[in-house]
Amino acid sequence: MHRIDILTIFPELFAHFLQIGILGAAHKEGRFKINVHNLRDFSDDKHRRVDDVPYGGGPGMVMKPEPLLSAIDSIAGEKGDRTCQVVLLTPQGQRFSQDIAKELSETDHFVLICGRYEGVDQRVIDLAVDQELSIGDYVMSGGEVPAMVVVEAVSRFVPGVLGNPASLENESFSGHILEGPQYTRPAEYRGEAVPEVLSSGDHAAIKKWRADKAMEITKKKRPDLLLSGSPEWKERK
């Protein structure tokens, strides 16, 4: 069973998230286990504080090392002995991607740290963090929403979570390319008709049409993906 532990000062934010959609169903079915921990439970301070003013001055507060390191040690063990991955959600991290989601899905156990305030004490990163991830080039108030993004993306790779595993092969960013346009009934709506090839029954023609449209959309919307794509897509561009 896959296991994900989440460290946060707002555990209540995850309550509803873990109960809905395919993620909620997979969680209930035991496809993976997600534990949400209140970081304040690991604070020795009588007021359960987990932050303090930064050395050297400056605005905001910094997350203290003691609660974070105590929590990580309790959940995952000390860095030299543990087998799981400890991930910090931070704007300074590597850009999260479909490839990274797949890599994390192949890890039996990982821990997500939801940063807050001006960040975490650097000693936490130096002593315990294996990987830093960012969901984009912008700043949020905390790492809770980014953690949800990571959990949602990773869970789709866990066997049995998706009703049809083939969905992973055709969706955007698989093979470094965007997904092509999709249509459903009715065949015509407000003067716009579904492309005839999709109802032709010619599977080879449909496959080619979808591949061509995917390439067309990627060139138009995200040409940068083609620069890092697989050889087969580079040849087609």
trRosetta pair geometry for C-beta under 8 A, 3 or more apart (Angstrom, degrees):
i j d omega theta_ij theta_ji phi_ij phi_ji
1 30 6.5 -63 -119 168 129 84
1 31 7.6 151 -140 152 83 23
1 32 6.0 151 179 -119 80 43
1 33 5.8 52 145 -11 126 101
1 108 7.9 78 85 -163 41 89
2 31 7.2 -3 35 138 105 67
2 32 3.7 -32 74 -116 97 110
2 33 7.3 180 92 24 52 64
2 105 7.3 -35 -115 -155 152 59
2 107 7.9 84 -138 91 98 56
2 108 6.2 -142 -115 -154 56 43
2 109 7.4 176 -164 -74 53 48
2 158 5.5 -100 9 -116 149 127
3 32 6.6 -170 -74 -171 29 84
3 33 4.8 -12 -112 65 77 98
3 34 7.8 167 -160 -81 50 35
3 35 7.3 8 -171 1 95 104
3 84 7.8 -67 82 -110 106 134
3 108 6.7 24 24 149 88 69
3 109 4.4 -1 66 -110 103 88
3 110 7.9 158 92 23 66 44
4 32 6.5 41 -2 153 98 125
4 33 7.4 179 29 91 62 52
4 34 4.8 -11 68 -112 101 77
4 35 7.3 -179 92 28 52 65
4 109 7.6 -173 -76 -149 35 52
4 110 6.1 -8 -117 66 72 74
4 111 7.7 150 -165 -97 54 31
4 112 6.7 15 -177 -5 100 108
4 151 6.2 134 142 -113 167 100
4 154 7.6 127 -82 90 140 144
5 34 7.8 167 -85 -159 29 50
5 35 4.8 -15 -113 68 74 102
5 36 8.0 166 -161 -85 52 25
5 37 6.4 16 -176 -8 97 117
5 75 5.0 160 155 -176 168 140
5 76 7.3 -150 46 -56 145 94
5 109 7.6 26 -5 -173 98 92
5 110 7.7 -148 33 107 75 37
5 111 4.6 -21 70 -112 102 80
5 112 7.2 -179 90 25 51 67
6 11 7.9 137 99 -118 108 79
6 14 6.5 131 81 -74 155 161
6 34 6.9 19 -9 -176 110 94
6 35 7.0 -177 24 91 71 52
6 36 4.8 -18 65 -114 110 68
6 37 6.7 174 83 23 53 73
6 111 7.6 172 -81 -161 26 60
6 112 4.9 -13 -112 65 72 104
6 114 6.7 38 -178 -26 92 109
6 147 5.6 96 -135 176 119 145
6 151 7.7 -32 -70 -62 128 132
7 37 5.3 -23 -104 70 61 107
7 39 5.3 74 179 -77 90 98
7 68 7.1 99 151 -132 153 74
7 71 5.4 105 -121 135 131 146
7 72 7.5 -45 -51 -68 155 73
7 75 7.7 -136 -65 -1 108 157
7 111 6.7 33 -14 177 106 103
7 112 7.0 -167 24 92 72 53
7 113 4.9 -12 60 -115 118 63
7 114 6.3 -161 90 19 61 78
8 11 5.6 146 77 -72 108 57
8 13 7.1 -100 150 41 154 116
8 14 7.3 138 35 -22 155 121
8 36 6.6 -28 31 -166 116 94
8 37 7.3 133 28 74 66 57
8 38 7.1 -50 80 -112 66 42
8 39 6.3 -148 88 -18 14 102
8 114 4.1 24 -99 38 87 138
8 142 7.7 87 -144 159 97 131
8 143 7.5 -140 -105 77 93 90
8 144 5.6 74 -134 -93 137 96
8 147 7.2 -110 -69 17 123 163
9 38 6.9 62 -133 -159 37 70
9 39 5.1 -53 -73 42 70 113
9 40 6.1 80 -131 -35 83 97
9 50 6.1 -154 -88 45 123 148
9 114 7.6 -132 12 88 68 114
9 116 6.1 -35 21 -19 126 158
9 142 7.9 -111 43 -140 98 148
10 13 4.7 46 129 -13 108 115
10 114 7.7 -90 41 109 88 152
10 142 7.2 95 18 105 127 164
10 144 5.8 -41 70 -75 116 150
11 14 6.1 -58 -171 30 53 108
11 15 7.6 74 139 -47 72 87
11 36 4.6 132 -146 139 97 115
11 37 7.0 -136 -91 97 125 12
11 38 4.8 -75 -20 -73 129 81
12 15 5.6 -23 -160 -12 51 119
13 17 7.2 20 141 -8 65 127
13 144 4.9 25 95 179 156 145
14 17 5.1 -71 -151 47 49 119
14 18 5.6 40 160 -22 86 111
14 34 7.8 -138 169 140 134 127
14 36 4.7 179 66 -94 149 153
14 144 7.4 -130 -55 -160 89 103
14 147 8.0 -49 -87 103 118 123
14 148 7.3 -168 -109 -83 83 99
15 18 6.8 -75 -161 34 17 101
15 19 7.1 0 154 -12 56 118
16 19 5.8 -75 -155 37 36 110
16 20 6.6 16 164 -17 74 115
17 20 7.0 -75 -150 30 24 100
17 23 7.4 -29 158 102 71 144
17 148 5.6 -88 -160 -125 153 122
18 23 6.7 -102 -135 133 43 109
18 24 6.2 114 148 -100 39 74
18 27 5.6 71 -179 -59 89 176
18 34 5.9 -147 -125 78 131 140
18 36 7.7 -131 -31 -30 148 127
19 24 4.4 45 168 -125 23 126
19 27 7.6 -86 -91 65 38 138
20 23 7.0 27 78 61 55 96
20 24 4.7 118 22 -24 12 138
21 24 5.7 110 52 12 51 97
21 25 7.2 -101 119 0 35 95
22 25 5.6 -54 -146 40 36 112
22 26 6.0 35 157 -20 68 108
22 155 7.7 158 112 124 97 121
22 156 7.9 60 104 -98 137 75
22 161 6.0 88 155 169 110 81
22 162 6.7 24 -172 -98 152 49
22 163 7.5 -113 -115 -25 123 85
23 26 5.9 -57 -146 38 27 108
23 27 6.3 29 154 -22 63 108
23 151 7.2 73 -142 133 135 102
23 152 6.2 -63 -72 -112 140 70
23 155 5.5 73 -113 101 88 165
23 161 7.6 17 -97 -160 47 116
24 27 5.6 -55 -147 34 30 113
24 28 6.4 26 156 -16 65 106
25 28 5.9 -58 -150 38 30 108
25 29 6.2 23 155 -14 66 112
26 29 5.7 -59 -142 42 31 109
26 31 4.0 -49 -174 33 91 138
26 32 6.7 21 141 23 107 87
26 155 6.2 145 79 -178 154 118
26 158 6.8 111 -177 83 143 128
26 160 6.9 135 -127 111 100 88
26 161 4.3 6 -98 -121 149 83
27 30 7.9 44 172 -65 29 25
27 31 7.2 -65 -69 43 26 90
27 32 6.9 -49 -103 69 61 74
27 33 7.9 101 -148 -115 76 32
27 34 6.1 -47 -123 17 118 112
29 160 7.3 -133 112 143 140 124
30 33 7.3 2 -145 -66 63 82
31 155 7.8 88 105 -159 127 93
31 158 5.4 113 155 129 114 129
31 159 7.5 -160 -152 81 106 57
31 160 5.1 -160 -114 89 119 115
31 161 5.5 141 151 -74 164 81
32 155 6.7 -131 30 -120 143 90
32 158 5.6 -74 -38 -138 123 165
32 161 8.0 -7 -2 -75 109 118
34 151 6.9 48 -114 -142 139 134
35 75 7.8 -175 91 -136 135 119
37 41 6.8 -107 -179 44 86 127
37 42 7.8 38 156 -26 121 116
37 71 6.3 150 123 -157 144 119
37 75 6.8 -108 -29 -74 159 135
38 41 4.7 93 82 -15 93 104
39 42 6.0 -62 -169 35 50 107
39 43 7.3 62 138 -38 71 97
39 50 5.3 60 122 -116 116 159
39 67 5.5 82 170 145 91 125
39 68 6.9 -6 -148 -85 120 64
39 71 6.0 -59 -127 -55 71 158
40 43 5.3 -38 -156 7 50 121
40 48 4.1 43 -173 171 107 116
40 50 5.9 -104 -89 -37 65 120
40 67 7.3 -19 -107 -150 27 148
41 48 7.8 5 -66 -141 28 116
41 71 7.9 97 74 -98 86 105
42 67 4.4 121 97 -157 97 76
42 68 7.6 133 97 -58 139 18
42 70 4.5 168 -179 92 113 113
42 71 4.2 -111 -33 -63 169 89
42 74 6.9 -150 -109 10 122 142
43 48 4.8 119 66 -152 135 51
43 49 6.1 168 -168 62 149 39
43 50 5.4 -108 -76 -75 128 77
43 64 7.8 84 -118 63 99 133
43 66 7.4 89 -127 100 58 105
43 67 4.5 -19 -79 -89 71 124
44 66 6.6 -61 13 142 108 139
44 67 7.8 -152 0 -75 68 79
45 48 6.0 -164 81 -59 92 9
45 49 4.3 -40 90 36 161 86
45 50 7.9 -147 28 -57 129 43
49 52 7.2 82 145 -65 126 78
49 64 7.4 74 125 -6 86 139
50 63 5.9 -9 142 -145 92 82
50 64 5.8 -143 -177 31 45 100
50 67 4.7 -69 -125 44 93 158
50 68 7.7 101 -166 -44 106 81
51 61 4.1 61 159 146 126 128
51 62 6.3 157 -155 76 83 31
51 63 5.4 -51 -96 -97 81 44
51 64 6.1 -158 -100 -20 21 86
51 116 7.3 -87 -73 93 131 109
51 117 5.5 124 -130 -35 142 160
52 61 6.4 148 70 -160 13 96
52 62 6.3 -34 66 61 65 81
52 64 5.4 67 0 -75 105 102
53 61 6.4 -66 -88 -116 39 71
53 62 7.4 36 150 17 13 91
54 57 6.8 -12 86 97 93 7
54 58 5.0 -25 67 56 136 109
54 60 7.1 38 -18 85 119 80
54 61 7.3 179 -34 -145 80 27
54 62 4.8 97 -84 -22 83 124
54 118 6.4 -46 -55 72 131 151
58 118 7.3 102 120 -133 120 166
59 118 7.3 149 98 -78 68 130
60 117 5.4 142 176 -179 106 86
60 118 3.8 124 114 -48 138 112
61 117 4.3 -74 76 -150 81 145
61 118 6.3 170 69 8 31 98
62 117 6.2 -159 -91 110 22 132
62 118 5.4 -52 -81 65 70 104
62 119 6.2 -17 -130 72 83 70
62 120 6.9 109 -177 -144 81 17
62 121 5.8 97 148 -68 117 68
63 67 7.8 -96 179 62 91 110
63 68 6.2 75 143 -44 115 130
63 115 6.7 -134 -2 -145 144 68
63 116 6.1 103 -64 55 118 83
63 117 6.1 161 -43 40 78 121
63 119 7.0 -111 17 122 96 35
63 120 4.3 -37 63 -111 117 69
63 121 6.3 -116 88 -10 65 77
63 124 7.5 -19 101 -8 107 156
64 67 5.8 76 80 15 102 96
64 68 7.1 174 91 -1 56 97
64 121 6.2 25 -154 -24 24 130
65 68 6.0 -78 -152 48 35 106
65 69 5.4 21 166 -14 79 118
65 120 7.7 101 -87 173 61 90
65 121 4.2 -80 -55 73 90 146
65 123 4.8 -8 -104 76 146 115
65 124 5.2 -161 -122 -55 80 88
65 127 7.9 67 -159 34 121 135
66 69 6.3 -63 -138 42 21 102
66 70 6.0 21 164 -18 62 113
67 70 5.8 -60 -144 39 27 111
67 71 6.1 28 158 -21 65 109
68 71 5.8 -58 -149 35 28 110
68 72 6.3 24 156 -16 65 108
68 113 6.8 46 -148 -139 112 132
68 120 6.3 67 -66 -152 169 127
68 121 7.5 -177 33 38 138 101
68 124 4.8 -3 104 -119 142 136
68 128 7.5 -179 135 57 98 151
69 72 5.7 -51 -142 38 33 110
69 73 6.1 34 158 -19 66 107
69 123 7.8 -37 -56 119 132 99
69 124 6.1 -137 -58 -112 87 80
69 127 6.4 3 -112 95 121 134
69 128 5.9 -174 -115 -34 77 146
70 73 5.9 -56 -145 39 27 110
70 74 6.2 27 155 -21 63 111
71 74 5.7 -59 -147 37 28 111
71 75 6.1 11 161 -7 66 113
72 75 6.1 -65 -141 45 26 100
72 76 5.5 -34 -178 36 67 113
72 86 6.0 32 -143 -122 122 143
72 111 6.5 137 -125 120 81 164
72 113 7.7 -23 -77 -75 110 120
72 124 7.9 140 -11 -156 145 93
72 128 4.8 68 119 -172 165 146
73 76 7.2 -71 -110 60 14 71
73 77 6.6 11 -157 -156 52 14
73 78 5.7 16 -125 -72 93 64
73 128 7.9 -91 -52 -111 73 131
75 111 6.0 112 110 -102 134 134
76 82 4.6 33 156 -133 89 152
76 84 5.0 -112 -137 59 108 121
76 86 6.1 -151 42 -71 174 106
76 109 7.6 166 -117 134 91 119
76 111 5.4 -84 -53 -28 133 140
77 81 4.8 -97 152 90 125 105
77 82 4.0 161 71 -76 105 93
78 81 5.1 60 65 23 84 106
78 82 6.7 -176 74 -23 32 97
79 82 6.3 -56 -129 26 23 108
79 86 7.8 -76 -105 12 88 137
79 127 6.6 -157 -21 163 140 59
79 128 5.6 -145 -65 -115 113 52
79 130 8.0 163 -139 -64 102 90
82 86 7.9 57 97 -33 152 106
83 108 7.6 4 122 56 113 116
83 109 7.1 72 94 52 88 116
84 107 7.1 98 -146 166 64 114
84 108 7.4 -99 -100 79 83 79
84 109 3.8 -68 -104 104 117 100
84 110 5.5 177 -179 -93 97 38
84 111 6.2 85 129 -16 129 91
85 104 7.1 -120 68 -125 150 82
85 107 5.2 -29 2 -165 124 161
85 109 7.5 160 22 100 68 57
85 110 4.0 -19 64 -116 94 102
85 111 7.2 -164 94 26 51 68
85 130 5.1 -111 -155 69 72 147
85 131 6.3 4 179 12 112 119
86 110 7.2 -175 -76 -163 25 73
86 111 4.7 -11 -116 62 68 111
86 113 7.0 35 179 -23 90 111
86 128 5.6 -57 105 152 165 83
86 129 5.4 -119 110 -122 107 43
86 130 4.9 118 50 6 72 94
86 131 7.5 159 86 29 49 72
87 104 7.6 -6 -50 -113 152 129
87 110 5.9 32 -6 168 112 118
87 111 6.6 172 26 84 70 55
87 112 5.3 -22 74 -106 103 60
87 113 6.8 -170 93 17 49 79
87 129 7.3 77 -128 -155 16 88
87 130 6.9 -48 -71 63 55 88
87 131 4.9 -23 -110 76 80 97
87 132 7.4 152 -162 -98 64 23
87 133 5.7 4 -175 3 113 116
87 150 7.5 180 116 -171 150 164
88 93 6.7 -176 91 -75 82 129
88 113 4.6 -24 -109 62 66 117
88 115 6.3 57 -176 -47 93 110
88 120 6.8 -109 -145 24 134 142
88 124 7.7 115 -89 121 138 111
88 125 6.5 -54 -7 -101 162 87
88 129 4.7 -20 -19 -130 118 136
88 131 7.4 -177 25 94 69 48
88 132 4.9 -23 68 -111 99 75
88 133 7.3 160 80 24 48 68
88 143 7.7 -95 -180 -108 58 163
89 93 7.0 -88 -146 3 31 151
89 112 6.4 32 -29 -173 108 95
89 113 6.6 -163 15 82 75 60
89 114 5.8 -3 44 -114 125 48
89 115 5.8 -146 80 10 73 92
89 133 5.9 -35 -107 74 58 87
89 134 7.4 116 -165 -96 61 42
89 135 7.6 2 -153 -19 105 96
89 143 3.3 132 82 -150 123 121
89 146 4.3 150 -164 98 135 131
89 147 5.6 -104 -35 -60 153 77
89 150 7.2 -131 -88 -17 116 138
90 93 4.8 116 65 -27 81 101
90 115 5.1 59 -86 -2 83 155
90 119 6.6 54 -134 -129 119 95
90 120 7.7 -95 -84 13 128 101
90 132 5.3 -39 45 -164 114 108
90 133 7.5 110 35 63 64 39
90 134 6.3 -60 91 -76 47 87
90 143 7.0 -35 -62 -85 49 123
91 134 5.3 69 -140 -121 29 126
91 137 7.6 82 -161 -139 94 38
91 138 7.4 -119 -121 89 116 25
91 139 5.2 -30 -70 -97 150 74
91 140 7.9 165 -64 18 102 70
92 119 7.9 31 -1 -119 126 131
92 132 6.2 -24 94 152 84 144
92 134 6.8 164 51 -56 20 126
93 96 7.8 35 111 -45 119 82
93 131 7.5 69 -151 154 118 68
93 132 3.4 -144 -106 138 95 82
93 133 4.3 -39 140 13 147 3
93 134 4.1 163 62 -27 87 79
94 100 7.3 158 110 -88 119 150
94 131 7.2 -56 26 -173 121 91
94 132 6.4 120 3 86 75 70
94 133 5.9 -40 62 -108 77 56
94 134 6.8 174 72 22 24 84
95 133 7.9 39 173 -158 7 69
95 134 5.9 -42 -97 73 46 92
95 135 7.9 76 -154 -143 60 14
95 136 7.3 58 -135 -92 92 33
95 137 7.9 -28 -97 -47 109 82
96 100 5.6 -118 -149 70 57 140
96 101 7.2 68 178 -53 94 87
96 133 4.9 61 -71 -177 96 112
96 134 6.5 -149 -14 81 87 36
96 135 5.0 -21 31 -100 130 57
96 146 7.7 161 -15 -164 150 99
96 149 7.0 110 100 119 160 119
96 150 6.4 -108 -137 -91 148 89
96 153 7.4 134 159 48 120 160
97 100 4.9 99 52 8 73 99
97 101 7.0 -126 102 -6 41 88
97 173 7.1 -164 -174 -170 82 134
98 101 5.5 -51 -149 33 34 116
98 102 6.6 35 153 -20 64 103
98 153 7.2 -129 -109 -171 54 121
98 173 3.9 151 -20 130 144 125
98 174 6.6 -123 159 -72 155 52
99 102 5.8 -54 -154 33 32 111
99 103 6.5 33 149 -20 64 104
100 103 5.4 -50 -148 34 37 114
100 104 6.4 34 154 -17 67 104
100 133 7.0 152 153 -117 153 124
101 104 6.0 -57 -149 38 29 108
101 105 6.4 33 151 -24 63 106
101 150 7.2 -166 -105 -151 86 60
101 153 4.0 -92 -117 136 142 109
101 154 5.0 -144 -160 -79 80 58
101 156 7.5 17 154 49 133 101
101 157 6.4 152 136 -15 91 130
102 105 5.6 -53 -149 31 32 115
102 106 6.9 29 153 -18 63 104
102 157 5.3 159 -115 -104 61 158
103 106 6.0 -62 -160 33 33 109
103 107 7.3 34 144 -23 63 103
104 107 5.4 -51 -158 24 44 116
104 110 5.9 -62 -156 8 98 160
104 150 7.2 -15 82 -178 171 102
104 154 4.8 -62 95 -115 116 125
105 154 4.9 177 -69 -166 84 77
105 155 7.7 178 -107 -75 107 14
105 156 7.9 -78 -88 67 145 55
105 157 3.4 -26 -126 86 177 127
105 158 5.8 -140 -153 -60 107 66
106 157 7.8 -57 -42 133 69 135
107 110 5.1 57 109 -44 136 110
112 143 7.5 -165 161 141 98 123
112 147 4.6 124 144 -131 143 106
112 150 6.3 161 -108 77 140 144
112 151 7.4 -83 -18 -55 159 95
113 120 7.2 1 145 -52 136 157
113 124 7.8 161 -167 154 167 132
113 129 7.2 -78 19 -101 142 106
113 143 6.8 41 116 84 54 161
114 142 5.7 39 163 162 103 99
114 143 3.5 -168 -149 78 59 100
114 144 4.9 42 -148 -66 145 58
114 146 7.6 155 -123 60 81 95
114 147 5.2 -59 -82 -31 101 136
115 119 5.9 -14 -170 -135 131 47
115 120 5.5 -106 -120 -29 99 100
115 142 6.6 -167 92 -153 52 60
115 143 4.5 88 32 -29 65 124
116 141 7.3 8 -139 149 77 67
116 142 4.4 -4 -100 -113 81 102
116 143 7.1 -101 -54 8 61 85
120 124 4.8 -62 147 52 123 142
120 125 6.7 135 89 -39 112 91
121 124 5.2 101 72 -9 81 100
122 125 5.5 -54 -160 37 49 112
122 126 6.1 44 147 -18 77 108
123 126 5.4 -53 -139 42 37 111
123 127 5.6 17 166 -6 71 116
124 127 6.4 -67 -136 47 20 96
124 128 5.7 -46 -173 41 60 113
124 129 6.5 61 134 -28 75 108
125 128 7.5 -80 -110 54 9 70
125 129 4.6 -37 -135 29 52 133
125 132 7.1 5 -134 -67 114 122
126 129 7.8 32 -3 33 18 93
129 132 6.4 43 156 -63 136 83
133 146 7.4 168 108 165 98 123
133 150 6.7 88 106 -90 152 132
134 137 7.4 65 139 -75 136 44
134 146 7.4 -65 -149 -137 38 145
135 145 8.0 -103 33 115 156 86
135 146 4.5 -160 -11 -125 124 94
135 149 5.0 57 -111 81 146 159
135 150 7.5 -120 -76 -50 110 83
140 143 7.5 129 80 -80 117 34
140 145 6.1 -114 180 49 162 121
140 146 6.8 176 39 -30 146 104
142 145 7.5 110 82 10 75 82
143 146 5.0 -61 -156 53 64 115
143 147 5.6 74 142 -33 85 99
144 147 5.6 -53 -150 31 29 114
144 148 6.8 30 151 -19 62 101
145 148 5.5 -49 -152 32 37 114
145 149 6.6 43 149 -22 65 100
146 149 5.3 -49 -150 31 38 116
146 150 6.5 37 153 -18 67 102
147 150 5.7 -53 -150 36 34 111
147 151 6.3 33 153 -18 67 106
148 151 5.7 -54 -144 38 32 110
148 152 6.1 33 157 -21 66 108
149 152 5.9 -57 -147 36 26 111
149 153 6.3 18 159 -13 63 111
150 153 6.0 -61 -145 41 27 105
150 154 5.9 21 161 -15 66 114
151 154 6.0 -59 -139 42 25 107
151 155 5.9 29 163 -27 63 111
152 155 6.1 -56 -146 29 22 112
152 156 7.3 28 155 -27 56 100
153 156 6.3 -53 -166 17 32 113
154 157 6.2 -64 -171 31 44 107
154 158 7.3 49 140 -33 71 98
155 158 5.4 -42 -158 12 49 118
155 161 5.3 171 158 -144 82 161
156 161 6.0 -141 -121 99 29 133
156 162 5.9 48 -156 -51 73 113
156 168 6.5 151 145 -92 105 104
157 161 7.7 27 52 37 22 134
157 168 6.8 97 -100 -120 66 146
158 161 4.6 77 71 -24 91 125
159 165 7.5 -7 -130 -96 64 129
162 165 5.6 129 79 -89 115 45
162 167 5.4 -136 -180 44 144 126
162 168 6.7 -179 18 -39 164 97
163 167 7.9 64 60 -15 71 134
164 167 5.1 102 88 -28 91 98
165 168 6.1 -32 -180 13 60 112
166 169 5.4 -48 -165 26 57 116
166 170 6.8 30 149 -5 79 109
167 170 6.5 -78 -155 45 33 96
167 171 6.1 33 160 -35 73 113
168 171 6.4 -54 -136 20 27 110
168 174 6.4 131 159 -89 60 141
169 174 6.0 168 -161 157 26 160
170 174 6.8 20 19 51 5 144
170 179 6.4 72 147 -123 72 109
170 210 7.9 -26 -150 161 113 141
171 174 5.7 91 64 -9 62 117
171 179 5.3 -44 -154 -63 39 134
172 177 7.6 -119 -146 109 55 46
172 178 4.6 -5 -129 -142 100 58
172 179 4.2 -85 -58 -7 72 92
173 176 6.8 4 -156 -103 51 28
173 177 7.5 177 -94 53 17 30
173 178 7.2 22 -45 -93 54 48
173 225 7.6 -119 -111 -135 65 137
174 177 7.4 -44 74 52 53 76
175 229 6.7 39 155 -157 65 99
175 230 5.4 -58 -156 5 79 127
175 232 7.7 -42 -163 65 122 112
175 233 6.3 138 155 -40 101 131
176 225 4.9 172 175 175 81 93
176 226 7.2 139 135 -93 110 29
176 228 5.7 -151 -138 95 144 77
176 229 3.4 -166 95 -108 133 75
176 230 6.1 164 29 -11 115 73
176 233 6.3 -153 80 46 101 158
177 214 5.4 67 146 154 120 111
177 215 6.8 -34 -153 -87 133 55
177 218 4.8 -60 -151 -73 77 153
177 225 6.2 150 -92 129 40 132
177 226 7.5 53 -95 -84 85 72
177 229 6.2 52 -52 -121 86 135
177 233 5.6 -163 -57 -119 125 147
178 214 6.2 -173 84 -160 62 76
178 217 5.1 -103 86 109 126 111
178 218 4.6 173 21 -81 95 81
178 221 6.3 17 -18 68 164 125
178 222 5.9 124 -40 34 120 124
178 225 7.1 137 -31 40 81 164
179 182 7.6 3 140 -39 117 104
179 214 6.2 -54 -154 -116 22 104
179 217 7.9 -27 85 79 34 149
180 209 7.9 142 163 128 164 69
180 210 4.7 -169 39 -159 151 67
180 211 7.6 -84 -40 -54 138 12
180 213 3.7 80 -141 98 123 109
180 214 4.1 -79 -52 -62 92 73
180 216 7.9 60 -117 46 96 94
180 217 6.2 165 -113 5 55 135
181 213 5.9 -83 16 164 88 141
181 217 7.3 158 -38 -62 79 141
183 194 4.4 137 157 -124 155 105
183 195 7.3 176 -8 21 153 80
183 198 6.1 101 53 105 127 173
186 189 5.4 126 63 -60 102 96
187 193 6.5 6 149 -151 75 80
187 194 5.2 -91 -152 20 59 115
187 199 7.1 0 -122 -45 115 155
188 191 7.4 -1 179 -124 100 8
188 192 6.9 165 -155 81 63 40
188 193 4.5 -22 -101 -99 90 76
188 194 7.2 -111 -68 2 51 75
189 192 5.8 -25 70 60 69 89
193 196 7.9 16 134 -54 121 72
194 198 5.7 -87 158 60 108 131
194 199 6.6 84 106 -23 123 114
195 198 5.2 93 77 -5 86 104
195 209 7.0 176 125 179 149 146
196 199 6.4 -76 -162 48 44 92
196 200 6.2 66 144 -58 75 99
197 200 5.2 -36 -149 -4 39 127
197 202 7.1 -70 -159 58 77 108
197 205 5.4 -129 -157 135 110 111
197 206 5.9 165 147 -90 95 63
197 209 4.8 138 110 -53 152 160
198 206 6.1 94 -112 -122 49 106
198 209 7.4 -121 -63 92 73 151
200 205 6.1 -28 78 77 145 137
200 206 7.0 -170 51 -57 102 95
202 205 3.8 31 111 22 119 118
202 206 6.3 155 89 -19 65 85
203 206 5.5 -52 -142 37 33 113
203 207 6.2 37 157 -22 66 104
204 207 5.8 -53 -149 34 29 112
204 208 6.5 26 153 -15 63 107
205 208 5.8 -55 -148 38 31 110
205 209 6.2 35 153 -22 65 107
206 209 5.6 -53 -146 35 30 113
206 210 6.3 29 157 -17 64 106
207 210 6.0 -56 -149 37 28 109
207 211 6.4 27 154 -17 63 108
208 211 5.7 -56 -146 38 31 111
208 212 6.2 30 156 -19 66 108
209 212 5.8 -57 -147 38 28 110
209 213 6.2 24 157 -15 65 110
210 213 5.8 -57 -143 40 29 109
210 214 6.1 34 156 -23 64 107
211 214 5.7 -52 -146 34 29 114
211 215 6.5 28 155 -17 62 105
211 236 7.9 -98 158 -150 108 164
212 215 5.8 -56 -152 37 30 110
212 216 6.3 33 150 -22 65 108
213 216 5.4 -51 -144 36 34 115
213 217 6.2 32 158 -17 67 105
214 217 6.0 -56 -146 38 28 107
214 218 6.2 27 155 -19 63 110
215 218 5.7 -57 -145 38 29 111
215 219 6.3 32 157 -21 64 106
215 233 7.3 -176 -106 -148 98 89
215 236 5.8 -97 -112 128 147 125
215 237 6.9 -162 -160 -89 111 68
216 219 6.0 -55 -151 34 27 111
216 220 6.5 18 155 -13 62 112
217 220 5.7 -63 -148 41 31 109
217 221 5.7 -7 169 10 71 117
218 221 6.6 -69 -125 53 22 86
218 222 5.5 -55 -154 65 64 87
218 223 7.1 113 144 -90 69 41
218 225 5.7 -90 -163 66 111 126
218 226 6.2 120 138 -54 119 99
219 223 5.5 38 -150 -94 44 89
219 226 6.9 28 -89 -35 66 145
219 237 6.8 155 -87 -136 108 98
220 223 7.7 123 3 -51 8 90
222 225 4.6 42 130 -8 110 114
222 226 8.0 144 115 -15 73 79
223 226 5.7 -43 -167 21 55 114
223 227 7.5 59 142 -23 70 96
224 227 5.7 -48 -164 22 46 115
224 228 7.4 13 152 4 70 102
225 228 6.5 -76 -159 49 38 90
225 229 5.9 61 146 -58 73 104
226 229 5.1 -36 -140 1 37 128
226 233 6.2 -135 -132 138 76 112
226 234 6.8 132 177 -97 82 60
226 237 5.0 90 -166 -79 140 156
229 233 4.0 -61 140 75 140 133
229 234 5.9 173 80 -50 99 79
230 233 5.3 89 59 12 75 100
230 234 7.1 -138 100 -7 37 91
231 234 5.4 -57 -145 36 35 114
231 235 6.3 37 157 -24 68 102
232 235 5.8 -50 -153 30 31 112
232 236 6.7 24 152 -16 62 108
233 236 5.6 -57 -148 38 38 109
233 237 6.5 42 155 -31 69 101
234 237 6.1 -49 -148 22 31 111
